Amino acid sequence: MKAYDVFDGPILKKSEIAPGVFDLTVLCPTAARTARPGQFALFRVPGKTLRRPISVCGIAPEAGTLRFVFEVRGDGTRRLSGFREGETVNLLAPLGNGFEPGDTSRRALLAGGGIGVPPLLAAAAPFGKNAVLAAGFRNRDAVILKDDFEALGCGTRIATDDGSFGRRGLVTELLDGLSFDVVFACGPKPMLRAVAAAAKSRGVPCQVSMEERMACGIGACLGCAVKLRGESGTYYGQVCRDGPVFDAETIVWEG
């Protein structure tokens, strides 16, 4: 039995929270009851054959809504950004394997880069004050969701490439002086590799959400391959079906 639903959901809220970054809240009661942090949805976009994968940013089962934050990176996401409040979008959701919070009394580190930050918001929610966000952005204008994490009680540390907000440098440089028991990360592969190495050096478990181009989004096309390490050696899995969240120890970090 499939674990996702296909549905038409009205957009209850829409805003542009940074240049080219849009925030949508969609009414989808069934999906909101079953979605987990780190999963994603496939949006149908007019004029496009392939759906666009967008990570779940927020889950509100009581309200029956899912929140999605995405950046315009091509014609498909540009068209998606053109939807208005009150209009209906067609979704497949929830898809993929998400984060596993485990014991939420642990101290959690949420490490994100750019548009990799939104899926971490739902992961941070059950930890509240036991979580801290370490996030990197291009510049001050690109910083998103800081207030949302702080509203959950999370601490926040921000780095920007140009030093226009927070400290200038890399996400891993924000870890100095932090104490944590588990890591959840999402962002560019070089950042994930560095964060995974930092977690391993401390003996801390780390879950990473991989960003790969997807076509079908349900494991049929084999287009989002990722090299993994298993008991019998290395093999290729699929980000959409086997992830997007993986134990960092299973990833073969190449390149």
HUDA-V464013 format. One record per residue. N is the residue number from 0. RES is the residue in one letter. PHI is phi in radians with two decimals (none if undefined). OMEGA is omega in radians with two decimals (none if undefined). Layout:
{{N	RES	PHI	OMEGA} {N	RES	PHI	OMEGA}}
This chain:
{{0	M	none	-3.14} {1	K	-1.18	-3.08} {2	A	-1.71	-3.11} {3	Y	-2.18	3.10} {4	D	-2.12	3.00} {5	V	-1.85	-3.06} {6	F	-2.68	3.01} {7	D	-1.84	-3.11} {8	G	-2.18	3.09} {9	P	-1.28	3.06} {10	I	-1.46	-3.12} {11	L	-1.48	3.13} {12	K	-2.46	3.05} {13	K	-2.59	3.06} {14	S	-2.68	3.03} {15	E	-1.79	-2.99} {16	I	-1.61	3.03} {17	A	-2.80	-3.13} {18	P	-0.96	3.12} {19	G	1.35	3.14} {20	V	-2.05	-3.02} {21	F	-2.04	-3.05} {22	D	-2.14	-3.14} {23	L	-2.07	2.96} {24	T	-1.97	-3.04} {25	V	-2.04	3.08} {26	L	-1.37	-3.12} {27	C	-2.72	-2.99} {28	P	-0.96	-3.10} {29	T	-1.14	3.14} {30	A	-1.15	-3.13} {31	A	-1.15	3.13} {32	R	-1.34	-3.03} {33	T	-1.95	-3.08} {34	A	-1.16	3.10} {35	R	-2.22	3.11} {36	P	-0.95	3.12} {37	G	1.66	3.08} {38	Q	-1.36	-3.11} {39	F	-2.49	3.08} {40	A	-2.19	3.04} {41	L	-1.91	-3.12} {42	F	-1.65	2.97} {43	R	-1.37	-3.12} {44	V	-2.08	3.14} {45	P	-0.94	3.09} {46	G	1.48	-3.12} {47	K	-2.10	3.12} {48	T	-1.27	-3.11} {49	L	-1.58	3.06} {50	R	-1.28	-3.14} {51	R	-1.88	3.12} {52	P	-1.38	3.12} {53	I	-2.31	-3.12} {54	S	-1.21	3.03} {55	V	-1.29	3.14} {56	C	-1.73	-3.12} {57	G	-2.47	-3.12} {58	I	-2.23	3.14} {59	A	-2.25	-3.09} {60	P	-1.03	-3.10} {61	E	-1.14	3.12} {62	A	-1.46	-3.13} {63	G	1.30	-3.06} {64	T	-2.18	2.95} {65	L	-2.11	3.13} {66	R	-1.94	-3.13} {67	F	-2.28	3.06} {68	V	-2.13	-3.07} {69	F	-2.46	3.12} {70	E	-1.90	3.07} {71	V	-1.27	-3.09} {72	R	-2.19	-3.13} {73	G	-3.01	-3.07} {74	D	-1.15	-3.12} {75	G	-1.12	3.13} {76	T	-1.24	3.05} {77	R	-1.11	3.12} {78	R	-1.15	3.11} {79	L	-1.10	3.13} {80	S	-1.18	-3.14} {81	G	-1.41	3.08} {82	F	-1.11	-3.11} {83	R	-2.00	3.07} {84	E	-0.99	-3.13} {85	G	1.66	3.08} {86	E	-1.37	-3.06} {87	T	-1.91	3.06} {88	V	-2.00	3.12} {89	N	-1.76	-3.03} {90	L	-2.26	2.79} {91	L	-1.92	-3.10} {92	A	-2.93	-0.17} {93	P	-1.48	-3.08} {94	L	-2.14	3.04} {95	G	1.42	3.09} {96	N	-1.76	-3.05} {97	G	-1.77	3.10} {98	F	-1.26	3.06} {99	E	-1.95	-3.05} {100	P	-1.09	-3.09} {101	G	1.14	-3.10} {102	D	-1.27	-3.07} {103	T	-1.44	3.00} {104	S	-1.50	3.09} {105	R	-1.26	3.05} {106	R	-1.49	-3.04} {107	A	-1.89	3.00} {108	L	-1.84	3.03} {109	L	-1.84	-3.09} {110	A	-1.93	-3.06} {111	G	-2.37	3.07} {112	G	-2.24	3.07} {113	G	1.01	-3.09} {114	I	-1.30	2.99} {115	G	-1.36	-3.12} {116	V	-1.26	-3.06} {117	P	-0.90	-3.13} {118	P	-1.14	-3.13} {119	L	-1.37	-3.11} {120	L	-1.12	3.12} {121	A	-1.17	3.11} {122	A	-1.19	-3.12} {123	A	-1.33	-2.99} {124	A	-0.91	-3.10} {125	P	-1.25	-3.13} {126	F	-1.56	3.12} {127	G	0.95	-3.07} {128	K	-1.20	3.10} {129	N	-1.50	-3.10} {130	A	-2.09	3.01} {131	V	-2.37	3.09} {132	L	-1.67	2.97} {133	A	-2.06	-2.99} {134	A	-2.30	3.10} {135	G	-2.08	3.14} {136	F	-2.41	3.14} {137	R	-1.14	-3.07} {138	N	-2.78	-3.11} {139	R	-0.98	-3.08} {140	D	-1.14	-3.08} {141	A	-1.56	-3.10} {142	V	-1.19	-3.11} {143	I	-2.31	2.94} {144	L	1.19	3.12} {145	K	-0.99	-3.13} {146	D	-1.11	-3.13} {147	D	-1.16	3.10} {148	F	-1.13	-3.13} {149	E	-1.16	3.09} {150	A	-1.14	3.07} {151	L	-1.41	-3.08} {152	G	1.73	-3.10} {153	C	-1.30	2.93} {154	G	-1.34	3.13} {155	T	-2.38	2.99} {156	R	-2.28	-3.04} {157	I	-2.13	3.00} {158	A	-2.17	3.05} {159	T	-2.23	-3.11} {160	D	-1.07	-3.06} {161	D	-1.80	3.13} {162	G	1.32	-3.10} {163	S	-1.33	3.07} {164	F	-2.59	-3.11} {165	G	1.14	3.12} {166	R	-1.79	3.09} {167	R	-1.51	3.13} {168	G	2.58	-3.05} {169	L	-1.75	3.12} {170	V	-1.02	-3.11} {171	T	-1.08	3.11} {172	E	-1.26	3.11} {173	L	-1.38	-3.05} {174	L	-1.44	-3.13} {175	D	-1.01	3.09} {176	G	1.45	3.13} {177	L	-1.52	3.04} {178	S	-2.04	-3.11} {179	F	-2.61	-3.08} {180	D	-1.94	-3.13} {181	V	-2.69	-3.11} {182	V	-2.18	2.98} {183	F	-2.14	-3.02} {184	A	-2.39	3.06} {185	C	-2.69	-3.13} {186	G	2.82	3.14} {187	P	-1.07	-3.06} {188	K	-1.01	3.11} {189	P	-1.03	3.09} {190	M	-1.16	3.14} {191	L	-1.07	3.13} {192	R	-1.07	-3.13} {193	A	-1.20	3.13} {194	V	-1.16	3.12} {195	A	-1.07	3.12} {196	A	-1.15	3.12} {197	A	-1.14	3.11} {198	A	-1.15	-3.13} {199	K	-1.11	-3.13} {200	S	-1.11	3.13} {201	R	-1.73	-3.11} {202	G	1.23	-3.06} {203	V	-1.90	3.10} {204	P	-1.14	-3.07} {205	C	-2.41	3.05} {206	Q	-1.92	-3.10} {207	V	-2.12	3.04} {208	S	-1.76	-3.05} {209	M	-1.48	3.08} {210	E	-1.82	3.09} {211	E	-2.38	3.06} {212	R	-1.15	3.13} {213	M	-2.08	3.05} {214	A	-1.90	-3.10} {215	C	-1.36	-3.14} {216	G	1.43	-3.10} {217	I	-2.27	3.05} {218	G	1.54	-3.08} {219	A	-1.63	-2.97} {220	C	-1.73	3.13} {221	L	1.09	-3.05} {222	G	-1.54	-3.05} {223	C	-2.03	-3.05} {224	A	-1.22	3.06} {225	V	-2.44	-3.11} {226	K	-1.42	-3.05} {227	L	-2.14	3.13} {228	R	-1.96	3.13} {229	G	-2.12	-3.10} {230	E	-1.12	-3.10} {231	S	-1.79	3.13} {232	G	2.19	-3.12} {233	T	-1.57	3.12} {234	Y	-2.74	3.12} {235	Y	-1.84	3.02} {236	G	-1.87	-3.13} {237	Q	-2.14	-3.11} {238	V	-1.09	-3.06} {239	C	-1.23	-3.06} {240	R	-1.65	-3.08} {241	D	-1.57	3.12} {242	G	-2.13	0.16} {243	P	-1.29	-3.11} {244	V	-1.67	3.13} {245	F	-2.29	2.89} {246	D	-1.15	-3.06} {247	A	-1.02	-3.13} {248	E	-1.19	-3.12} {249	T	-1.56	-3.10} {250	I	-1.47	3.01} {251	V	-1.59	-3.05} {252	W	-1.46	-3.14} {253	E	-1.84	3.06} {254	G	1.33	none}}
